Amino acid sequence: QVQLVESGGGLVQPGGSLRLSCATSGFTFSVFTMSWYRRAPGKERDLVASITTTGYLTYTDSVKGRFTISRDNPKKTVYLQMNSLKPDDTAVYYCRARNGGIADYWGQGTQVTVSA
């Protein structure tokens, strides 16, 4: 049974930090590209950051220099360190695991709210 369980979301003030985690099971984590997406209120779900099996990183422009994605293959977990948070970062954050066209899995999401 495939599971992706996000945690670490919450309410934070502008300028604050959060660290999201996505713990996985039920598939071979090390051969999957792992990504974080987010859906802000009234908007589409968009890519935030990705990390491939070889460690290649991709970030959307609005988070470059503030967010860092990383993975721990033995723990089968992917992280998103979010610093200098802004109100525009408010969204539900989702973890995604992809292996080319073979498999595509999503977590249930975790809410991040940036507000004073």
C-alpha angles and dihedrals in degrees: 000000000000116000133177112181119186123201140164101069124131146115118317135168121247109279092028131118139236133181117213122201130196113196114195140193140167099053140060098274096189094065096050130090107232124211143176120220131179138203117204119200110287094003139101123265107264136190115259103174142340137198121195129211089266094049099258109157131213127184133181110244096248093063101039111127092015106059129052126194120202139164137213108202098190089052092041089226135130123202137201116200108199119193133174090024119200132199088251088064089068107121146107107279120214132194119220132191120197134179105185109274094329103081139001121185133179135195125226096253138243126236120240117188121184111193141133 
